[in-house]
Amino acid sequence: MPLRDIEHQHKDTRRAADVIADALISEIREGYIALDDALPTERDLCDRFSASRPTVREALAQMQMRGYVETGSGRRPRAARPSIQTVLQTTGLHLREILGDAESGAHLEQMRQFIEAGAAREAALKADNVQITKLQAALENNYKSIGSSDFAETDIAFHRAIVSVLGNPIILKLHDMFVSALLAGRVPAADPIKYDTMAYEEHRSIYQAILDGDVVTATNIMDRHLARSYRARLSMPKSTLTEPNTELAAKGPSS
């Protein structure tokens, strides 16, 4: 089949899936399909909309991505209403797929840096005694885990304690979804104890600035801490000096 015909067929399938998804979503919104009720079977939907199974499955995938379908092992898709958690979870699954791309990972690191620098600022401004106590406990756990495999977990917990001061469930959910994945994708430190100690001391300085209500210092240290932490784990580009190429050396530098 010519490429043009394949593309045309694909567009037709997409349009048909859109129509099916919109029709079923409308029925859920209007109560014709009750929440938590099983949707019609794929065969019933194929007959109703005169569509193929792949088209119906694409429509159901769209509905799930938009938060109108919940799935579980061994049961048919069920009607649902979108919520912050379900929408972010579905979006997060797609975004995690791009973490292997270096540039996309850097964009997510930038998002994290923006969120956490702002969170440190807000924590210095308005963290109450309970929040400060939780932050101190997270810092103590971080200290105890220096040089161990638990350090990354306590590192995340310390940063999460700062973000939680915002009281914003959307920001906290984004933080929970991506930070672990971002850290897991980094190159291991050559000297874990040295790296962990440096990170802990920066955490301690951030905590002290928050405790003192020093907005500028808390923000600046957090910003520098995240930038340094990310750059320290970047893979070093290969050097031509480790294995000199005698042929290139003989020719001299190129323009």
N, C-alpha and C positions, 0 to 999 in steps of 0.2 A: 504494500500500500504506500503511495507517495506520502512524503512528509507533510505536505499541505493537508491531505485528507486526514492523516492521523491527528494533526493539530486541531482541525475542524471538529473531528469526532470527540476529542478531549474537551473542547470548549462546550460542545453540546451536553456531554456528560456532567460537566461542572454546573451548567445552567439547570439541568434536570435535578441534580442533587440540591441546589439552592432552593428550587421550588418545593421539593419534598420537605427539606429542613424547615423552611419558613411556614409551610402549612401545619406541620406537626407542632412547631413552637407556638403558633397562634392558638392551636387547640389546647395546649397546656396553659397558656396565659388566660384563656377564656374559661377554663375549667372543664372543658369537654373530656380532657384526659386528666384525671386527678393526680396530684402529686404522689409519688411513690408507686403508682400503678405501672404494671409492665406495659411497654409499648407493644403494638401489634407485631406479629412475627415478620421476619424478612419476606417470607413467601406472601403473606397478606399484603404487605406494603408494595411488593412487586406487582401483585394483581391490582391493587387499588390505583397505583400511579402508572401502571403499564411501563414499569421500569425494570432494568436488570438488577441482579443482586449487587454487583460492584457499585452501581449508582446509589442504591439504597444504603449500602454500607458507608459510602462517602457522606451521604446525608446525615446518618447517625453519628459519624465522626465529627461532622460540623456541629451538630447539636451538643455533643459532649464537650467540645472545645468552648462552646458558648455557655456551658453550664446548665443546659436543659436536660441532660441525660446522665444518669449514674449507672455504672456497670460494675459487675462483680463476678467472681468466678462461679460458673455453673448456673447463672441465672440470666434472664433476658434483661436488656436495657430498661431502666425505669425512669419515669418522668421526674424532673427535678426543677428547682428554681435556682438561678445563678446566685452565688454568694461570693463575697470577697475571697474566701479561702479556696473555693472550687475553681474560680476563674484564674487566680494567681497560680494555683497548683498546676492547672493545665498549661498555662502560659510558661510556667517554669520548666515543665518537661520539654517544651520545644526549645527554650533558650539554653537549657543544659546541653542540648545537642550541638550547639555552636561553640562550646567551651574549648573544644580541641583546636579551634582556630585562634591563633595568637592575637590577632587584632581585635577579635570579638571579646576574648578574655580580657584584654587591656581596657576595653570600653566598660566591661562589668566592674573591673577594678576601680576605674574612675568613678563609676556610680557609687561603689562602696565608700570610696574616699570622701565623696561629696556628702553622703548621708552621715557618715560617722564623725566627720569634722563638725557638721551642724549639730549632731547629737551631743558631742562633747561641749559645745558652746551652750546648748540648752541645759545640760546637766550642771554646768558651772553656775548657771543662772538660777535654777529652780529645783535641783535635786533635794528631796527631803531626807530626814534622818534615816528612815527605813531604806530608801534607795541607796544612800551612802553606805549603810551597813551591808547591804547586799553586794555592793561594788567592792567593799573591803574584803568580804569573804571570798569573792571571785578572785581578787588579787592574791590572797593568801594561798588559795589552791593553785594558782598559776606559779607561785614561788616554789611550792612543794614539788611541782612536776618538772622543774628545770632538768633537762638532759634525759627525760623519759619519753616514752611514746605517748603519754597522756598530755604532753605540753600543748599540742595543737588544740585539743578539746578544751583545756582550761583557758587557752588564748581566746578562742571563740566565745566562751562563756563570759569572759571579762568584757569583751566588746559588746556582747548582747546585753549585758547589764547596763551599759551606758545607753544603748539605743532604746532600751525599754523605758528609760526616763521620759522619752517623748510621749508615751502613752498612745502611740499611733499604731493600730493593728496592721495596717497595710505596709508601713515601713518595716515593722518587726517581722512580718511574714516574708517580705523580700529578703531581709537580712538572713533569716533562717534558711531560706531556700538556696541561696547562692554562696554564702561565705564558706561553708564546708567544702563545696565543690571547687571553689576557687583555690583554697588552700591545698586540697588533695591533688590539684593539677600542677602544683609548683615543684620545682626540682628540689630534692632533699638537700639540706644544708651539709656542707663538708665537715663542719665542726658544730654538732648540735648544741653542746653545752655553751660554747661561745655565743652562738646565735640566740639561743633561748635566754641567756643571761642579758644580752643586749635588749631583746624584746621586752623582758620583764622590767628592766630598769626604765624603759620608756613608758611602760604601763604604769609603773609607780609614779613617774613624774606627771602623767595625765591625771591619775587619781589625786595627787597632792594639789594640782591646780584646780580640780573640781571641788575638792574639800575647801580650798581657800576662796572659792568663788571667783577665781581669776579667769575670766572669759577668754581673753586674748591668748594667754599662755596655754590653756587647755586646748583651744582650737588649733593653735600653731603646732603644738607638740603632736597632736593626733594626726594632723595633715602630714607632717614630716615623717612620723612613725610609719604610716601606711605606705607612703612613697618609698621610703628606704626598704621596708620589708618586701615590697613587690620587686624592686630592682635588684635586691640582694639575691633573689632566687631565680633571676633570669639565666637561661643557659648562656654560657660564654661562647661567642662565635669562634670557629676554628681559626687557628693562627697558621700562617705560612712559615713562621719561624720555628715551629716545633719539628717540622720535617722539611728542611730547605730544599727547594727545587733547583738543582745545580744548573739545569738548562735555562731557567728563567733568570737566574743570577748572572749567567754569562751574557745574556742578551741585554741586561740592564733594564731600568724602569721603563714602563710603557706610558704613553701619554693618555 
